[in-house]
Amino acid sequence: MTGSVRALVFDVFGTVVDWRKTVIQEGIALGSAKGKQIAWEEFADRWRVEGYVRGVDDVSAGKLPWMNADELHRRKLDELLIEYGLELNEAEAAHFNRVWHRLEPFPDAVVGLEQLRQRYTIAPLSNGNVSLLTNMAKRADIRWDCILSGELFKKYKPDPQVYLGGARLLGLEASETMLVASHTSDLEGARRAGLATAFVGRPHQWGIGGPLEPKPSDAFDVVAVDFIDLADKLLTIRVPAFR
Amino acid sequence: MTGSVRALVFDVFGTVVDWRKTVIQEGIALGSAKGKQIAWEEFADRWRVEGYVRGVDDVSAGKLPWMNADELHRRKLDELLIEYGLELNEAEAAHFNRVWHRLEPFPDAVVGLEQLRQRYTIAPLSNGNVSLLTNMAKRADIRWDCILSGELFKKYKPDPQVYLGGARLLGLEASETMLVASHTSDLEGARRAGLATAFVGRPHQWGIGGPLEPKPSDAFDVVAVDFIDLADKLLTIRVPAFR
């Protein structure tokens, strides 16, 4: 199946970038500047789970109107700031909310992507919004060929419209498009929509000792330990280079 | 007004890339391979004007349902192939239709864009479709920060929704976004939507002796002769670099 793949689209949070590390690092610096001791690991996990993950679910279930990731993050941040007693003015809160635009890639990500870009069109296909993905890539020097996001369809993965819409904007069939992700639920969604799938393990994305992602299923087309391994595996397949 | 600009969005056909030259070159090679003499300058101009320009107008006026640039191009190509007596099979016609994905940049474009990218977020904001813009950039080594297209809004410039939608996806106000174009009608549309505007002269985009674009109006914020001149003019403005 992988021989006909022309484009690789990537989950981002936890697959390309280490969201937890960056949010905790910036939190510690912010708390220190404000003279405030905060359990930043807990703060980061709650922001992620109760803000973003639950927010995405609630939008998908129709319990919340459409809002993008920045808006979901800000909604939860305002609650957490009160709960943890951290006082920020509007400019400071807006800046901290954009920590999600400043997430740092896993160490193998930029090098691996550059190898993959030689043969494939590469793009994020994330539930993060377009400006978040654009700013993140510019800052981290990730060279995507284009930016794809659920925001373009006002739907969140694993809604099939996101996977199919991404392939359609690339001018490709679903089967010519491969999702790369560390989350089995995302990959299952892509597979149901007809995309090829590559699992990349990021076992510690919730921290050492944190919950582990489910093991990859045999149904995925490729299983790799990181992006360099993924490039090794995909680039040995004999298909024409990008024309 | 230009001091608050954070992103530059670019018209593409005739501003970044020399559509006419590439279409004529590929046409000549194709005609030669098929042993067919064709007036390729006329063919190219008719494809552009009767296929794309009129097609965009007809979609905007509701005379045609939404279709993207690839579809508008293909619709006219099929007519022109019959009219000029050029027989292509489906794979050949599909490939020639994608000549618009292979247009070559004006000589100053890639260097100028790379200078501008150091300070600004840069993106196309074109009536060309996403895959066309993505493939073109990959082939020509243009490093956009993201790809913006009327296709994302199912509207064509100068509809204000395209300019406003582009700014919104970048997380910016209209006034923080500048359209760069060689077409005064496009710039007028952007200005009406509240964007900053930069005119770049491409006087011979319809060929030497072809129709000239109207002169730039005083209402545009910047007037430049090419992208290197534009970079010189914009980068002397003292604003913070991209953070």
Chai-1 contact restraints between the chains, C-beta under 6 A:
chainA,res_idxA,chainB,res_idxB,connection_type,confidence,min_distance_angstrom,max_distance_angstrom,comment,restraint_id
A,V130,B,L169,contact,1.0,0.0,6.0,A-B,restraint_1
A,S131,B,L170,contact,1.0,0.0,6.0,A-B,restraint_2
A,S131,B,G171,contact,1.0,0.0,6.0,A-B,restraint_3
A,T134,B,D145,contact,1.0,0.0,6.0,A-B,restraint_4
A,T134,B,C146,contact,1.0,0.0,6.0,A-B,restraint_5
A,K138,B,D145,contact,1.0,0.0,6.0,A-B,restraint_6
A,D145,B,T134,contact,1.0,0.0,6.0,A-B,restraint_7
A,D145,B,K138,contact,1.0,0.0,6.0,A-B,restraint_8
A,C146,B,T134,contact,1.0,0.0,6.0,A-B,restraint_9
A,C146,B,I147,contact,1.0,0.0,6.0,A-B,restraint_10
A,I147,B,C146,contact,1.0,0.0,6.0,A-B,restraint_11
A,L152,B,L152,contact,1.0,0.0,6.0,A-B,restraint_12
A,L169,B,V130,contact,1.0,0.0,6.0,A-B,restraint_13
A,L170,B,S131,contact,1.0,0.0,6.0,A-B,restraint_14
A,G171,B,S131,contact,1.0,0.0,6.0,A-B,restraint_15
